[in-house]
């Protein structure tokens, strides 16, 4: 019991120190009229203008989605470029994120499970399936809850890197939330 409290305090101190070190490096960058704030990262629109990295096969789980459901969004990253790309994780931040219009409540938990996140290197012509959100209760990830019937509108953002330069793909996603 005592050891668990000590580890918890040590983890909190480490997190605070990390924030203190990174805080001066945080910069805001305007990209397509959206302000992005991440520590020491510069973003470009895409690896090339030919849609060489794409999000495909986007869907919710469960499907169909009903009011009261906790859900996640699943998308496949397709690397159609001629280079390896990296899907990086930064601390507890996943390379795939989502923002929502209406009809969804976002439930943030006060902790994350860092062991789940790691960098994925994706070779040319390969794919990787990612998800954002969770249908499990209290596993550390953000939960999405369908609260009203109607349109589910989301903006997915995929962060990937190539040759030490970071890129963001923005992909709108629309689905339906059905009544119970």
N, C-alpha and C positions, 0 to 999 in steps of 0.2 A: 504494500500500500504506500509506504513512504517512498520507495523507489519510483513508483508510478508518478507521484506528485513531483518528484525531483526532475524526472524526464520531461514532464509536461512544462515545468517552469523553464528548463533549459531550452526546450523547443521554442517557447514564446520569446525568450531573450534572443535566441538566434534569429528568429523572424524579425524582431524589432531592429536588431543591428543590421540585418540585410536591407530593411527598408530605409534606414538612415544612410547607408552607403549608396543605395540606388536613387534616393530622392533627388539629389542634385542633377542626376543624369536624365531625369524624365523630361521628355520634350513632347510638345503637341505638334502634330503635323496635320495639315489639312489635305485630305485625299478625297476627291470627288465630293466636296462639300460636307464631309464627315470628319470630325476631329478625332484623331486616334492618339492615344497616349500610352506609350510603352517605353520601357527603359532602353535607351541607346539603340533603337532600331529605326532604320530608314526604309520606307516602303516605296515600291514601284507598282505600277498598275498590273503587269503580268510579265511572264518570262519572254513572251513575244506576242505580237499582235495576231497570231494565228490560233488562238485558243489551245495552246499546247498543254495546259493543265486545266482540267475541268472537274466540276462536281456533277455527277450523273446519278440516276436511279435514286432520287430523293423521295423519301416517304416517312410516314410516322409509324411508330409502334406504340400502342396497338393501332390497327387499322381495320375497320373504320374507327374514327375517333369520336367519342361521345362526351357530353358534359359530365364532369366528375372524374374523368380519366386522368391519371398521371401518364405522361407520354415522353418519348424521346424522338428525335429526328435522326434518321439514318441516311447517310450519303456515301457514295463511292467516289473516291478521288482517282481520276484517270490521268496518268502522266504520258501524254502524247508527244513530249519533247524528245530531243536526242540526248538529254543530259539526266543524270541522277538528280532528284530533288529530295529535300529533307522536310518532313513535317515535324517541326520542333515543338516541344513542350517547354514552357517557361514556368518553373515552379509548379503551381497548381493550375496553370492555364493550358487548356487543350487547344490544338491547332484549329479545331472547328468550333465556332461560336454562333449563337443565334440571338437576334433581337426580334421582338414581336410587336405587332400593332395591338389590336384589342382582342378580347375573348380568352386571354391566357393570364394566369397568375404565375409569377416566378417566385419560387421558394428557394432562398439561399440558405445553406447550412453554414455553421460557424467553423467548419473544419474542412480539410480536403484529404484525400487519400493519395499522397504523392506516389506511392508504389504503383499506381495504375498508369502513370504517364511516363512516356519515354519517347525519344526521337525515332521516327520511322523513316528509313531511307527507301525511296521508291525509284526503281530503275526505269529506264525508258520502256514504254509499252506496257508497264505494269499498273495494277490498280490496288487500292486499299480501301476497305470499308471502315468509316468512322461513324460515331454517333455523338450526339450532344444531348444532355439531359439524362434523366434516369427514371425508370418506373419502380425502382426499389426504394423503400423508405429508409432514410437516414444512412446512406452509404457515403456521404460526403459530397456527392455531386449535386449540382443544381437540379431542382425538380420543376417541371412545367405541368401546370394543372389547367385543363380545359374548363372554363367557368361559364361560358355562354354559347348557345348554338349560333352558328353562322360561319363566316369565313375565318380561317386561320391564315394570317399573313405573317411571314417571317422573312428576315434578311439573314441569310447564312454568310459567314465570312470564314474563309480558309486561309490560314497563314502557312506559307511554305517558303523555303529558302533554296537558293542556288548560288554557289560560288560566293558565299558570305554576304549575299544581298537578300533581303526579305521581300516577299511579294504577298499581296492580298488579292484573293478572288472574292467578289461579292455576287451572291446568287439569290435572287428572290425565290420564295417558295410559297405556294398557295395550296391550301387544302380546305376541307370542310369539317366543322364540329357539329355532330348530330345531337338532337335531344336525347335524354336518357331513354 
